[in-house]
Amino acid sequence: MDDFLRANRLNWDNRAELHATDTTGSYRIAAVLGGGSSLHALEAGEIGDIAGKDIVHLQCHIGLDTLSLRHLGAASVTGLDFSPAAIAAARGFAAKAGTEARFVEASVYDAAEALGQTYDMVFVTWGAINWLPDIFRWAKVVASLLRPGGRLYLLEGHPMMNQLEARDGHLDIEFGWRTPLADPLAFDDVQTYTGDERALSHTRCYEWIHPLSDIVNALLQAGLSLDFLNEHEVVVWKAFPFVVETGEDQFELPAGMPRIPMSFSLGATKRA
Ligand SMILES: C[S@@+](CC[C@H](N)C(=O)[O-])C[C@H]1O[C@@H](n2cnc3c(N)ncnc32)[C@H](O)[C@@H]1O
């Protein structure tokens, strides 16, 4: 693991501890422990039929969506994350909920060896691929985890939105559209994004913006076919200070501001 990913892991260990004891309601812990779901309306409406499917959730964080997929009818669920604190929390939540799930600690790039099996579905959502330097390598991992005919569901913040910073009530283009592999964007957030007031001790993290065309081309080259590509005007976190909440944990730009895509989703199927 290189220095960028090592720094990110420390940052995510730190965040996982705070999120596992979340008091802001952002993670819908009570709903999942009660046998329900933490999925937002957007992904719940798009994932399609998961009944009886074996699903792997990459970058599962503290495992709440992983457990939710099982509660929604998946035959088996596996969560993978490189943060030991996140995996420990996920296992704790599975035990508390009484939900069968496998949680594996590994980098996404080592997923095939760490998991040792294939799946009907790879599930990746909200703040995952921006932590990965090489999107083409990621797509090969996704392909290696899918059985022929198996599906990827990906839902992410839109790369165009990720280029912008809010300043004086408007949006400036702050970052380039394609972050070089060896020169990531560096951030030092003193708090996590849930509104939790506790301070992070490992503030440094590194991120990469991947163009939509790279994401799609990487999947096509890895042997998947595109089923759909959607762009949405909403996102599930307060991406900018002036966004307005238009649904449960659903935010968009205020009326009068030019619309931009705030998130995107795609479905892709592994070719036989
Ligand atoms: C914003 S969270 C993803 C949230 C997720 N959608 C959920 O279900 O809560 C990002 C996660 O990616 C994980 N992560 C970041 N880089 C990773 C890598 N290289 N390999 C595996 N996990 C990684 C972090 O530990 C963190 O748990």
The ligand as an ORCA input file, in Angstrom:
! r2SCAN-3c Opt
* xyz 0 1
  C     -17.594      7.263      2.144
  S     -17.205      5.632      2.625
  C     -18.256      4.678      1.594
  C     -19.596      4.725      2.141
  C     -20.420      3.562      1.733
  N     -21.208      3.910      0.611
  C     -21.298      3.064      2.843
  O     -21.963      2.080      2.600
  O     -21.323      3.626      3.935
  C     -15.646      5.277      1.859
  C     -15.078      3.958      2.332
  O     -14.041      3.566      1.415
  C     -13.049      2.891      2.146
  N     -11.835      2.898      1.320
  C     -11.141      3.962      0.860
  N     -10.115      3.552      0.091
  C     -10.163      2.198      0.061
  C      -9.379      1.186     -0.565
  N      -8.322      1.494     -1.309
  N      -9.717     -0.108     -0.376
  C     -10.789     -0.445      0.401
  N     -11.559      0.470      1.030
  C     -11.269      1.778      0.854
  C     -12.955      3.672      3.452
  O     -12.359      2.930      4.488
  C     -14.435      3.996      3.714
  O     -15.001      3.063      4.576
*
